[in-house]
Amino acid sequence: MKKIFTMAAVIAMASGAAMADFQSNTPQQAAVNARGGFVGGSEVVSTVKQAKEMRDDVPVIVQGKILQRMGDDKYLFEDATDSITVEIDDEDWRGQTVTPNDTVKLYGEIDSGMFKTEIDVDYVEKL
Protein backbone atom coordinates (compact mmCIF):
# COMPACT_ATOMS: atom_id res chain seq x y z
CA MET A 1 0.00 0.00 0.00
CA LYS A 2 2.86 2.35 0.85
CA LYS A 3 4.44 1.71 -2.59
CA ILE A 4 1.19 2.53 -4.40
CA PHE A 5 0.79 5.78 -2.45
CA THR A 6 4.42 6.75 -3.15
CA MET A 7 4.07 6.01 -6.88
CA ALA A 8 0.84 8.00 -7.10
CA ALA A 9 2.49 10.97 -5.36
CA VAL A 10 5.51 10.85 -7.71
CA ILE A 11 3.30 10.69 -10.81
CA ALA A 12 1.12 13.57 -9.59
CA MET A 13 4.16 15.76 -8.90
CA ALA A 14 5.78 14.95 -12.26
CA SER A 15 2.65 15.71 -14.28
CA GLY A 16 2.01 18.90 -12.30
CA ALA A 17 5.55 20.12 -12.94
CA ALA A 18 5.26 19.34 -16.65
CA MET A 19 1.99 21.28 -16.95
CA ALA A 20 3.34 24.26 -15.00
CA ASP A 21 5.85 25.05 -17.77
CA PHE A 22 3.36 24.60 -20.62
CA GLN A 23 2.15 27.82 -22.21
CA SER A 24 0.42 27.90 -25.52
CA ASN A 25 2.20 30.19 -27.98
CA THR A 26 -0.51 30.53 -30.61
CA PRO A 27 -0.74 33.83 -32.49
CA GLN A 28 -4.41 34.21 -31.53
CA GLN A 29 -3.63 34.00 -27.82
CA ALA A 30 -0.70 36.38 -28.24
CA ALA A 31 -2.97 38.82 -30.05
CA VAL A 32 -5.69 38.57 -27.42
CA ASN A 33 -3.17 38.92 -24.61
CA ALA A 34 -2.64 42.66 -24.22
CA ARG A 35 0.76 42.32 -22.52
CA GLY A 36 2.59 42.49 -25.85
CA GLY A 37 6.04 41.09 -26.57
CA PHE A 38 7.65 38.88 -29.17
CA VAL A 39 5.63 36.29 -31.03
CA GLY A 40 7.69 33.71 -32.92
CA GLY A 41 7.41 33.49 -36.68
CA SER A 42 5.49 30.22 -36.52
CA GLU A 43 2.03 31.46 -37.48
CA VAL A 44 0.51 29.68 -40.43
CA VAL A 45 -1.68 31.76 -42.72
CA SER A 46 -4.31 29.70 -44.51
CA THR A 47 -6.09 30.55 -47.72
CA VAL A 48 -9.86 30.99 -47.80
CA LYS A 49 -10.08 27.88 -49.95
CA GLN A 50 -8.25 25.88 -47.25
CA ALA A 51 -10.36 27.45 -44.50
CA LYS A 52 -13.57 26.32 -46.18
CA GLU A 53 -12.37 22.71 -45.93
CA MET A 54 -11.46 22.88 -42.22
CA ARG A 55 -13.51 21.41 -39.38
CA ASP A 56 -15.67 23.49 -37.03
CA ASP A 57 -13.87 25.43 -34.24
CA VAL A 58 -10.39 25.02 -35.78
CA PRO A 59 -8.22 28.13 -35.22
CA VAL A 60 -7.39 29.89 -38.48
CA ILE A 61 -5.50 32.93 -39.75
CA VAL A 62 -6.32 34.38 -43.17
CA GLN A 63 -4.89 37.37 -45.01
CA GLY A 64 -6.68 39.44 -47.62
CA LYS A 65 -9.24 42.23 -47.92
CA ILE A 66 -12.62 42.94 -46.37
CA LEU A 67 -14.74 43.96 -49.36
CA GLN A 68 -18.11 44.90 -47.91
CA ARG A 69 -20.45 44.81 -44.94
CA MET A 70 -23.21 42.23 -45.28
CA GLY A 71 -25.26 42.97 -42.15
CA ASP A 72 -24.80 43.00 -38.39
CA ASP A 73 -21.17 42.03 -37.73
CA LYS A 74 -21.01 40.10 -41.06
CA TYR A 75 -18.50 41.03 -43.78
CA LEU A 76 -17.33 39.62 -47.09
CA PHE A 77 -13.63 38.73 -46.95
CA GLU A 78 -11.54 37.75 -49.97
CA ASP A 79 -8.05 36.51 -50.74
CA ALA A 80 -6.54 35.31 -54.03
CA THR A 81 -8.24 31.89 -53.74
CA ASP A 82 -11.87 32.59 -52.77
CA SER A 83 -14.22 34.66 -50.60
CA ILE A 84 -15.94 33.87 -47.30
CA THR A 85 -18.29 35.52 -44.82
CA VAL A 86 -16.60 36.59 -41.60
CA GLU A 87 -18.17 37.70 -38.33
CA ILE A 88 -16.35 40.58 -36.64
CA ASP A 89 -17.73 41.97 -33.37
CA ASP A 90 -17.16 45.65 -32.56
CA GLU A 91 -14.43 44.95 -29.99
CA ASP A 92 -12.48 42.77 -32.46
CA TRP A 93 -11.63 45.83 -34.59
CA ARG A 94 -9.53 47.20 -31.68
CA GLY A 95 -10.18 50.79 -32.78
CA GLN A 96 -8.83 50.27 -36.31
CA THR A 97 -10.53 51.68 -39.39
CA VAL A 98 -10.35 49.38 -42.40
CA THR A 99 -11.34 50.06 -46.02
CA PRO A 100 -11.65 47.64 -48.98
CA ASN A 101 -8.19 48.84 -50.09
CA ASP A 102 -6.51 47.70 -46.84
CA THR A 103 -4.90 44.30 -46.45
CA VAL A 104 -5.76 42.67 -43.14
CA LYS A 105 -4.91 39.52 -41.26
CA LEU A 106 -7.86 37.93 -39.45
CA TYR A 107 -7.35 35.62 -36.47
CA GLY A 108 -10.34 33.46 -35.58
CA GLU A 109 -12.03 30.09 -35.66
CA ILE A 110 -13.91 28.19 -38.32
CA ASP A 111 -17.68 28.25 -37.86
CA SER A 112 -19.01 25.37 -39.97
CA GLY A 113 -22.73 25.24 -40.45
CA MET A 114 -24.81 22.73 -42.32
CA PHE A 115 -24.78 24.69 -45.56
CA LYS A 116 -21.90 27.15 -45.31
CA THR A 117 -18.65 27.89 -43.53
CA GLU A 118 -17.76 31.24 -41.97
CA ILE A 119 -14.92 32.57 -39.84
CA ASP A 120 -15.69 33.93 -36.38
CA VAL A 121 -12.98 36.56 -35.99
CA ASP A 122 -11.25 37.17 -32.65
CA TYR A 123 -8.83 39.86 -33.80
CA VAL A 124 -8.28 42.08 -36.86
CA GLU A 125 -4.73 43.12 -37.71
CA LYS A 126 -4.39 45.86 -40.32
CA LEU A 127 -1.21 45.39 -42.36
BAMARFI-838912 format. One record per residue: residue in one letter; z, y, x of N, C-alpha, C, CB in turn. Coordinates in Angstrom, 1 decimal. Glycine has a CB too. Layout:
% residues N
+---+--------+--------+--------+--------+--------+--------+--------+--------+--------+--------+--------+--------+
: r :    n.w :    n.v :    n.u :   ca.w :   ca.v :   ca.u :    c.w :    c.v :    c.u :   cb.w :   cb.v :   cb.u :
+---+--------+--------+--------+--------+--------+--------+--------+--------+--------+--------+--------+--------+
: A :      Z :      Y :      X :      Z :      Y :      X :      Z :      Y :      X :      Z :      Y :      X :
...
+---+--------+--------+--------+--------+--------+--------+--------+--------+--------+--------+--------+--------+
***
This chain:
% residues 127
+---+--------+--------+--------+--------+--------+--------+--------+--------+--------+--------+--------+--------+
: r :    n.w :    n.v :    n.u :   ca.w :   ca.v :   ca.u :    c.w :    c.v :    c.u :   cb.w :   cb.v :   cb.u :
+---+--------+--------+--------+--------+--------+--------+--------+--------+--------+--------+--------+--------+
: M :    0.0 :   -1.2 :    0.8 :    0.0 :    0.0 :    0.0 :    0.0 :    1.3 :    0.9 :    1.2 :    0.0 :   -0.9 :
: K :    0.8 :    1.2 :    2.0 :    0.8 :    2.4 :    2.9 :   -0.5 :    2.6 :    3.5 :    1.9 :    2.1 :    3.9 :
: K :   -1.3 :    1.6 :    3.8 :   -2.6 :    1.7 :    4.4 :   -3.6 :    2.4 :    3.5 :   -3.1 :    0.3 :    4.9 :
: I :   -3.5 :    2.0 :    2.2 :   -4.4 :    2.5 :    1.2 :   -4.1 :    4.0 :    1.0 :   -4.2 :    1.8 :   -0.2 :
: F :   -2.8 :    4.4 :    0.9 :   -2.5 :    5.8 :    0.8 :   -2.9 :    6.6 :    2.0 :   -0.9 :    5.9 :    0.6 :
: T :   -2.7 :    6.0 :    3.2 :   -3.1 :    6.7 :    4.4 :   -4.7 :    6.9 :    4.4 :   -2.7 :    6.0 :    5.7 :
: M :   -5.4 :    5.9 :    4.1 :   -6.9 :    6.0 :    4.1 :   -7.4 :    7.0 :    3.1 :   -7.5 :    4.6 :    3.8 :
: A :   -6.7 :    7.0 :    1.9 :   -7.1 :    8.0 :    0.8 :   -6.8 :    9.4 :    1.3 :   -6.3 :    7.7 :   -0.5 :
: A :   -5.7 :    9.6 :    2.0 :   -5.4 :   11.0 :    2.5 :   -6.4 :   11.4 :    3.6 :   -3.9 :   11.0 :    3.1 :
: V :   -6.8 :   10.5 :    4.5 :   -7.7 :   10.8 :    5.5 :   -9.1 :   11.2 :    4.9 :   -7.9 :    9.7 :    6.5 :
: I :   -9.5 :   10.4 :    3.9 :  -10.8 :   10.7 :    3.3 :  -10.8 :   12.0 :    2.6 :  -11.2 :    9.5 :    2.3 :
: A :   -9.7 :   12.3 :    1.9 :   -9.6 :   13.6 :    1.1 :   -9.6 :   14.8 :    2.1 :   -8.3 :   13.6 :    0.3 :
: M :   -8.9 :   14.7 :    3.2 :   -8.9 :   15.8 :    4.2 :  -10.3 :   15.9 :    4.8 :   -7.8 :   15.5 :    5.2 :
: A :  -10.9 :   14.9 :    5.1 :  -12.3 :   14.9 :    5.8 :  -13.3 :   15.6 :    4.8 :  -12.7 :   13.6 :    6.2 :
: S :  -13.3 :   15.1 :    3.6 :  -14.3 :   15.7 :    2.7 :  -14.0 :   17.2 :    2.3 :  -14.3 :   14.9 :    1.4 :
: G :  -12.7 :   17.5 :    2.3 :  -12.3 :   18.9 :    2.0 :  -12.7 :   19.8 :    3.2 :  -10.8 :   19.0 :    1.8 :
: A :  -12.5 :   19.3 :    4.4 :  -12.9 :   20.1 :    5.6 :  -14.4 :   20.3 :    5.6 :  -12.4 :   19.5 :    6.8 :
: A :  -15.2 :   19.3 :    5.2 :  -16.6 :   19.3 :    5.3 :  -17.1 :   20.4 :    4.2 :  -17.3 :   18.0 :    5.0 :
: M :  -16.5 :   20.4 :    3.0 :  -17.0 :   21.3 :    2.0 :  -16.5 :   22.7 :    2.3 :  -16.4 :   20.8 :    0.7 :
: A :  -15.5 :   22.9 :    3.0 :  -15.0 :   24.3 :    3.3 :  -16.0 :   25.1 :    4.2 :  -13.7 :   24.2 :    4.1 :
: D :  -16.8 :   24.4 :    5.0 :  -17.8 :   25.1 :    5.8 :  -19.1 :   25.2 :    5.2 :  -17.9 :   24.3 :    7.1 :
: F :  -19.3 :   24.6 :    4.0 :  -20.6 :   24.6 :    3.4 :  -20.8 :   25.9 :    2.6 :  -20.8 :   23.4 :    2.4 :
: Q :  -21.8 :   26.6 :    2.9 :  -22.2 :   27.8 :    2.2 :  -23.7 :   27.8 :    1.9 :  -21.8 :   29.1 :    2.9 :
: S :  -24.1 :   27.9 :    0.7 :  -25.5 :   27.9 :    0.4 :  -26.1 :   29.2 :    1.0 :  -25.8 :   27.8 :   -1.1 :
: N :  -27.3 :   29.1 :    1.6 :  -28.0 :   30.2 :    2.2 :  -29.3 :   30.5 :    1.5 :  -28.2 :   29.9 :    3.7 :
: T :  -29.4 :   30.3 :    0.2 :  -30.6 :   30.5 :   -0.5 :  -30.9 :   32.0 :   -0.6 :  -30.6 :   29.9 :   -1.9 :
: P :  -32.1 :   32.4 :   -0.6 :  -32.5 :   33.8 :   -0.7 :  -32.0 :   34.4 :   -2.1 :  -34.0 :   34.0 :   -0.7 :
: Q :  -32.0 :   33.7 :   -3.1 :  -31.5 :   34.2 :   -4.4 :  -30.1 :   34.6 :   -4.3 :  -31.8 :   33.2 :   -5.5 :
: Q :  -29.2 :   33.7 :   -3.7 :  -27.8 :   34.0 :   -3.6 :  -27.6 :   35.2 :   -2.7 :  -27.0 :   32.8 :   -3.2 :
: A :  -28.4 :   35.2 :   -1.6 :  -28.2 :   36.4 :   -0.7 :  -28.6 :   37.7 :   -1.4 :  -29.1 :   36.2 :    0.6 :
: A :  -29.6 :   37.6 :   -2.3 :  -30.1 :   38.8 :   -3.0 :  -29.0 :   39.2 :   -4.0 :  -31.4 :   38.6 :   -3.6 :
: V :  -28.4 :   38.3 :   -4.7 :  -27.4 :   38.6 :   -5.7 :  -26.1 :   39.1 :   -5.0 :  -27.1 :   37.3 :   -6.6 :
: N :  -25.8 :   38.5 :   -3.9 :  -24.6 :   38.9 :   -3.2 :  -24.8 :   40.3 :   -2.6 :  -24.3 :   37.9 :   -2.1 :
: A :  -24.0 :   41.3 :   -3.0 :  -24.2 :   42.7 :   -2.6 :  -23.7 :   43.0 :   -1.3 :  -23.6 :   43.5 :   -3.6 :
: R :  -23.1 :   42.0 :   -0.5 :  -22.5 :   42.3 :    0.8 :  -23.6 :   42.7 :    1.8 :  -21.7 :   41.1 :    1.3 :
: G :  -24.8 :   42.2 :    1.6 :  -25.9 :   42.5 :    2.6 :  -25.7 :   41.6 :    3.8 :  -25.8 :   44.0 :    3.0 :
: G :  -26.6 :   41.9 :    4.8 :  -26.6 :   41.1 :    6.0 :  -27.9 :   40.4 :    6.3 :  -25.5 :   40.1 :    6.0 :
: F :  -27.9 :   39.6 :    7.3 :  -29.2 :   38.9 :    7.6 :  -29.4 :   37.7 :    6.8 :  -29.1 :   38.5 :    9.1 :
: V :  -30.6 :   37.5 :    6.3 :  -31.0 :   36.3 :    5.6 :  -32.1 :   35.7 :    6.5 :  -31.5 :   36.6 :    4.2 :
: G :  -31.9 :   34.4 :    6.8 :  -32.9 :   33.7 :    7.7 :  -34.3 :   33.7 :    7.1 :  -32.5 :   32.3 :    8.0 :
: G :  -35.3 :   33.5 :    7.9 :  -36.7 :   33.5 :    7.4 :  -37.1 :   32.2 :    6.7 :  -37.6 :   33.8 :    8.5 :
: S :  -36.2 :   31.5 :    6.1 :  -36.5 :   30.2 :    5.5 :  -36.9 :   30.2 :    4.0 :  -35.3 :   29.3 :    5.7 :
: E :  -37.1 :   31.4 :    3.4 :  -37.5 :   31.5 :    2.0 :  -38.9 :   31.0 :    1.8 :  -37.3 :   32.9 :    1.5 :
: V :  -39.1 :   30.2 :    0.8 :  -40.4 :   29.7 :    0.5 :  -41.0 :   30.4 :   -0.7 :  -40.4 :   28.1 :    0.3 :
: V :  -42.1 :   31.1 :   -0.6 :  -42.7 :   31.8 :   -1.7 :  -43.7 :   30.8 :   -2.3 :  -43.4 :   33.1 :   -1.2 :
: S :  -43.6 :   30.6 :   -3.6 :  -44.5 :   29.7 :   -4.3 :  -45.6 :   30.5 :   -5.0 :  -43.7 :   28.8 :   -5.3 :
: T :  -46.7 :   29.9 :   -5.3 :  -47.7 :   30.6 :   -6.1 :  -47.4 :   30.4 :   -7.6 :  -49.1 :   30.0 :   -5.8 :
: V :  -48.0 :   31.1 :   -8.4 :  -47.8 :   31.0 :   -9.9 :  -48.3 :   29.6 :  -10.3 :  -48.5 :   32.1 :  -10.7 :
: K :  -49.4 :   29.2 :   -9.7 :  -50.0 :   27.9 :  -10.1 :  -48.9 :   26.8 :   -9.8 :  -51.3 :   27.6 :   -9.3 :
: Q :  -48.3 :   26.9 :   -8.6 :  -47.3 :   25.9 :   -8.2 :  -46.1 :   26.0 :   -9.2 :  -46.8 :   26.1 :   -6.8 :
: A :  -45.7 :   27.2 :   -9.5 :  -44.5 :   27.5 :  -10.4 :  -44.7 :   26.8 :  -11.7 :  -44.2 :   28.9 :  -10.5 :
: K :  -45.9 :   26.9 :  -12.3 :  -46.2 :   26.3 :  -13.6 :  -46.0 :   24.8 :  -13.6 :  -47.6 :   26.7 :  -14.0 :
: E :  -46.1 :   24.2 :  -12.4 :  -45.9 :   22.7 :  -12.4 :  -44.5 :   22.3 :  -12.1 :  -46.9 :   22.2 :  -11.3 :
: M :  -43.6 :   23.2 :  -11.8 :  -42.2 :   22.9 :  -11.5 :  -41.4 :   22.5 :  -12.7 :  -41.6 :   24.0 :  -10.7 :
: R :  -40.3 :   21.8 :  -12.4 :  -39.4 :   21.4 :  -13.5 :  -38.5 :   22.6 :  -13.9 :  -38.5 :   20.2 :  -13.1 :
: D :  -37.9 :   22.5 :  -15.1 :  -37.0 :   23.5 :  -15.7 :  -35.8 :   23.7 :  -14.7 :  -36.6 :   23.1 :  -17.1 :
: D :  -35.4 :   25.0 :  -14.6 :  -34.2 :   25.4 :  -13.9 :  -34.4 :   25.3 :  -12.3 :  -33.1 :   24.6 :  -14.3 :
: V :  -35.6 :   25.1 :  -11.8 :  -35.8 :   25.0 :  -10.4 :  -35.9 :   26.5 :   -9.9 :  -37.1 :   24.2 :  -10.0 :
: P :  -35.1 :   26.8 :   -8.8 :  -35.2 :   28.1 :   -8.2 :  -36.6 :   28.4 :   -7.7 :  -34.2 :   28.3 :   -7.1 :
: V :  -37.1 :   29.6 :   -7.8 :  -38.5 :   29.9 :   -7.4 :  -38.6 :   31.3 :   -6.9 :  -39.5 :   29.6 :   -8.5 :
: I :  -39.4 :   31.6 :   -6.0 :  -39.8 :   32.9 :   -5.5 :  -41.3 :   33.1 :   -5.6 :  -39.2 :   33.2 :   -4.0 :
: V :  -41.7 :   34.1 :   -6.2 :  -43.2 :   34.4 :   -6.3 :  -43.4 :   35.8 :   -5.9 :  -43.7 :   34.1 :   -7.8 :
: Q :  -44.6 :   36.0 :   -5.4 :  -45.0 :   37.4 :   -4.9 :  -46.3 :   37.7 :   -5.5 :  -45.1 :   37.4 :   -3.3 :
: G :  -46.4 :   39.0 :   -6.0 :  -47.6 :   39.4 :   -6.7 :  -47.4 :   40.8 :   -7.4 :  -48.2 :   38.4 :   -7.7 :
: K :  -48.0 :   41.0 :   -8.5 :  -47.9 :   42.2 :   -9.2 :  -47.5 :   42.0 :  -10.7 :  -49.3 :   43.0 :   -9.2 :
: I :  -46.7 :   42.9 :  -11.2 :  -46.4 :   42.9 :  -12.6 :  -47.4 :   43.8 :  -13.3 :  -44.9 :   43.5 :  -12.9 :
: L :  -48.2 :   43.2 :  -14.2 :  -49.4 :   44.0 :  -14.7 :  -49.0 :   44.8 :  -16.0 :  -50.4 :   43.0 :  -15.1 :
: Q :  -48.2 :   44.2 :  -16.9 :  -47.9 :   44.9 :  -18.1 :  -46.6 :   44.4 :  -18.8 :  -49.1 :   44.8 :  -19.1 :
: R :  -46.1 :   45.2 :  -19.6 :  -44.9 :   44.8 :  -20.4 :  -45.5 :   44.1 :  -21.7 :  -44.1 :   46.1 :  -20.8 :
: M :  -44.8 :   43.0 :  -22.1 :  -45.3 :   42.2 :  -23.2 :  -44.3 :   42.2 :  -24.4 :  -45.6 :   40.8 :  -22.8 :
: G :  -43.2 :   43.0 :  -24.2 :  -42.2 :   43.0 :  -25.3 :  -40.8 :   43.1 :  -24.6 :  -42.2 :   41.7 :  -26.1 :
: D :  -39.7 :   42.9 :  -25.3 :  -38.4 :   43.0 :  -24.8 :  -38.2 :   42.1 :  -23.6 :  -37.4 :   42.7 :  -25.9 :
: D :  -38.0 :   42.7 :  -22.4 :  -37.7 :   42.0 :  -21.2 :  -38.8 :   41.0 :  -20.7 :  -36.4 :   41.3 :  -21.3 :
: K :  -40.0 :   41.0 :  -21.4 :  -41.1 :   40.1 :  -21.0 :  -42.2 :   40.9 :  -20.4 :  -41.6 :   39.3 :  -22.3 :
: Y :  -42.7 :   40.4 :  -19.3 :  -43.8 :   41.0 :  -18.5 :  -44.8 :   40.0 :  -18.1 :  -43.2 :   41.8 :  -17.3 :
: L :  -46.0 :   40.5 :  -17.9 :  -47.1 :   39.6 :  -17.3 :  -47.1 :   39.8 :  -15.8 :  -48.5 :   39.9 :  -18.0 :
: F :  -47.0 :   38.7 :  -15.1 :  -46.9 :   38.7 :  -13.6 :  -48.2 :   37.9 :  -13.1 :  -45.6 :   38.1 :  -13.1 :
: E :  -48.8 :   38.4 :  -12.1 :  -50.0 :   37.8 :  -11.5 :  -50.0 :   37.7 :  -10.0 :  -51.2 :   38.5 :  -12.0 :
: D :  -50.4 :   36.6 :   -9.5 :  -50.7 :   36.5 :   -8.1 :  -52.2 :   36.1 :   -7.9 :  -49.8 :   35.5 :   -7.3 :
: A :  -52.6 :   35.7 :   -6.7 :  -54.0 :   35.3 :   -6.5 :  -54.4 :   34.0 :   -7.2 :  -54.3 :   35.2 :   -5.1 :
: T :  -53.4 :   33.2 :   -7.7 :  -53.7 :   31.9 :   -8.2 :  -53.7 :   31.8 :   -9.8 :  -52.8 :   30.9 :   -7.7 :
: D :  -52.9 :   32.7 :  -10.4 :  -52.8 :   32.6 :  -11.9 :  -51.8 :   33.7 :  -12.4 :  -52.2 :   31.2 :  -12.3 :
: S :  -51.6 :   33.7 :  -13.7 :  -50.6 :   34.7 :  -14.2 :  -49.6 :   33.9 :  -15.0 :  -51.3 :   35.7 :  -15.1 :
: I :  -48.4 :   34.5 :  -15.2 :  -47.3 :   33.9 :  -15.9 :  -46.4 :   35.0 :  -16.6 :  -46.5 :   33.0 :  -15.0 :
: T :  -45.8 :   34.6 :  -17.7 :  -44.8 :   35.5 :  -18.3 :  -43.5 :   35.4 :  -17.5 :  -44.6 :   35.2 :  -19.8 :
: V :  -42.9 :   36.6 :  -17.3 :  -41.6 :   36.6 :  -16.6 :  -40.6 :   37.4 :  -17.5 :  -41.7 :   37.2 :  -15.2 :
: E :  -39.4 :   37.0 :  -17.4 :  -38.3 :   37.7 :  -18.2 :  -37.5 :   38.4 :  -17.2 :  -37.5 :   36.7 :  -19.1 :
: I :  -37.4 :   39.8 :  -17.3 :  -36.6 :   40.6 :  -16.3 :  -35.7 :   41.4 :  -17.2 :  -37.6 :   41.5 :  -15.5 :
: D :  -34.4 :   41.2 :  -17.1 :  -33.4 :   42.0 :  -17.7 :  -33.2 :   43.3 :  -17.0 :  -32.0 :   41.2 :  -17.8 :
: D :  -32.7 :   44.3 :  -17.7 :  -32.6 :   45.7 :  -17.2 :  -31.8 :   45.7 :  -15.8 :  -31.8 :   46.5 :  -18.1 :
: E :  -30.8 :   44.9 :  -15.7 :  -30.0 :   45.0 :  -14.4 :  -30.7 :   44.3 :  -13.3 :  -28.7 :   44.3 :  -14.6 :
: D :  -31.7 :   43.5 :  -13.5 :  -32.5 :   42.8 :  -12.5 :  -33.4 :   43.7 :  -11.7 :  -33.2 :   41.6 :  -13.1 :
: W :  -33.7 :   44.9 :  -12.3 :  -34.6 :   45.8 :  -11.6 :  -33.9 :   46.5 :  -10.5 :  -35.1 :   46.9 :  -12.6 :
: R :  -32.5 :   46.6 :  -10.6 :  -31.7 :   47.2 :   -9.5 :  -32.1 :   48.6 :   -9.3 :  -31.7 :   46.4 :   -8.2 :
: G :  -32.5 :   49.4 :  -10.3 :  -32.8 :   50.8 :  -10.2 :  -34.2 :   51.1 :   -9.6 :  -31.8 :   51.4 :   -9.3 :
: Q :  -35.0 :   50.1 :   -9.4 :  -36.3 :   50.3 :   -8.8 :  -37.3 :   50.6 :   -9.9 :  -36.8 :   49.0 :   -8.0 :
: T :  -38.3 :   51.4 :   -9.6 :  -39.4 :   51.7 :  -10.5 :  -40.6 :   51.0 :  -10.0 :  -39.7 :   53.2 :  -10.7 :
: V :  -41.3 :   50.2 :  -10.8 :  -42.4 :   49.4 :  -10.4 :  -43.6 :   49.7 :  -11.2 :  -42.1 :   47.9 :  -10.4 :
: T :  -44.8 :   49.8 :  -10.6 :  -46.0 :   50.1 :  -11.3 :  -46.9 :   48.9 :  -11.1 :  -46.7 :   51.4 :  -10.9 :
: P :  -48.0 :   48.7 :  -11.9 :  -49.0 :   47.6 :  -11.7 :  -49.6 :   47.6 :  -10.3 :  -50.1 :   47.7 :  -12.7 :
: N :  -49.5 :   48.8 :   -9.5 :  -50.1 :   48.8 :   -8.2 :  -49.1 :   48.3 :   -7.1 :  -50.5 :   50.3 :   -7.9 :
: D :  -47.9 :   48.1 :   -7.5 :  -46.8 :   47.7 :   -6.5 :  -46.8 :   46.2 :   -6.4 :  -45.5 :   48.2 :   -6.9 :
: T :  -46.7 :   45.7 :   -5.1 :  -46.5 :   44.3 :   -4.9 :  -45.0 :   44.1 :   -4.9 :  -47.1 :   43.8 :   -3.5 :
: V :  -44.6 :   43.0 :   -5.6 :  -43.1 :   42.7 :   -5.8 :  -42.9 :   41.2 :   -5.4 :  -42.6 :   43.0 :   -7.2 :
: K :  -41.7 :   40.9 :   -5.1 :  -41.3 :   39.5 :   -4.9 :  -40.2 :   39.3 :   -6.0 :  -40.7 :   39.2 :   -3.4 :
: L :  -40.4 :   38.3 :   -6.8 :  -39.4 :   37.9 :   -7.9 :  -38.7 :   36.7 :   -7.5 :  -40.2 :   37.7 :   -9.2 :
: Y :  -37.4 :   36.8 :   -7.6 :  -36.5 :   35.6 :   -7.4 :  -35.9 :   35.2 :   -8.7 :  -35.3 :   36.0 :   -6.4 :
: G :  -36.1 :   33.9 :   -9.0 :  -35.6 :   33.5 :  -10.3 :  -35.6 :   32.0 :  -10.5 :  -36.4 :   34.1 :  -11.4 :
: E :  -35.6 :   31.5 :  -11.7 :  -35.7 :   30.1 :  -12.0 :  -36.8 :   29.8 :  -13.0 :  -34.3 :   29.6 :  -12.6 :
: I :  -37.3 :   28.6 :  -13.0 :  -38.3 :   28.2 :  -13.9 :  -37.7 :   28.0 :  -15.3 :  -39.0 :   26.9 :  -13.4 :
: D :  -38.3 :   28.5 :  -16.3 :  -37.9 :   28.3 :  -17.7 :  -39.0 :   27.5 :  -18.4 :  -37.5 :   29.6 :  -18.4 :
: S :  -38.9 :   26.2 :  -18.4 :  -40.0 :   25.4 :  -19.0 :  -39.7 :   25.1 :  -20.5 :  -40.1 :   24.0 :  -18.3 :
: G :  -40.6 :   25.5 :  -21.3 :  -40.5 :   25.2 :  -22.7 :  -41.4 :   24.1 :  -23.1 :  -40.7 :   26.5 :  -23.6 :
: M :  -41.5 :   23.8 :  -24.4 :  -42.3 :   22.7 :  -24.8 :  -43.8 :   23.1 :  -24.6 :  -42.0 :   22.4 :  -26.3 :
: F :  -44.2 :   24.3 :  -24.8 :  -45.6 :   24.7 :  -24.8 :  -45.9 :   25.6 :  -23.6 :  -45.9 :   25.3 :  -26.1 :
: K :  -45.0 :   26.3 :  -23.0 :  -45.3 :   27.2 :  -21.9 :  -44.1 :   27.3 :  -20.9 :  -45.7 :   28.5 :  -22.4 :
: T :  -44.5 :   27.7 :  -19.7 :  -43.5 :   27.9 :  -18.7 :  -43.4 :   29.4 :  -18.3 :  -43.9 :   27.1 :  -17.4 :
: E :  -42.2 :   29.9 :  -18.1 :  -42.0 :   31.2 :  -17.8 :  -41.0 :   31.2 :  -16.5 :  -41.4 :   32.1 :  -18.9 :
: I :  -40.8 :   32.4 :  -16.0 :  -39.8 :   32.6 :  -14.9 :  -38.8 :   33.5 :  -15.4 :  -40.5 :   33.1 :  -13.6 :
: D :  -37.5 :   33.1 :  -15.4 :  -36.4 :   33.9 :  -15.7 :  -35.9 :   34.6 :  -14.4 :  -35.2 :   33.1 :  -16.4 :
: V :  -36.2 :   35.9 :  -14.2 :  -36.0 :   36.6 :  -13.0 :  -34.5 :   37.0 :  -12.8 :  -36.9 :   37.8 :  -12.9 :
: D :  -34.0 :   36.8 :  -11.6 :  -32.7 :   37.2 :  -11.3 :  -32.7 :   38.5 :  -10.5 :  -32.0 :   36.1 :  -10.5 :
: Y :  -33.8 :   38.7 :   -9.7 :  -33.8 :   39.9 :   -8.8 :  -35.2 :   40.2 :   -8.6 :  -33.1 :   39.5 :   -7.5 :
: V :  -35.5 :   41.5 :   -8.6 :  -36.9 :   42.1 :   -8.3 :  -36.8 :   42.8 :   -6.9 :  -37.4 :   43.0 :   -9.4 :
: E :  -37.7 :   42.4 :   -6.0 :  -37.7 :   43.1 :   -4.7 :  -39.1 :   43.8 :   -4.6 :  -37.5 :   42.1 :   -3.5 :
: K :  -39.1 :   45.1 :   -4.6 :  -40.3 :   45.9 :   -4.4 :  -40.7 :   45.9 :   -2.9 :  -40.2 :   47.3 :   -4.9 :
: L :  -41.9 :   45.5 :   -2.6 :  -42.4 :   45.4 :   -1.2 :  -43.1 :   46.6 :   -0.8 :  -43.2 :   44.2 :   -1.0 :
+---+--------+--------+--------+--------+--------+--------+--------+--------+--------+--------+--------+--------+
***
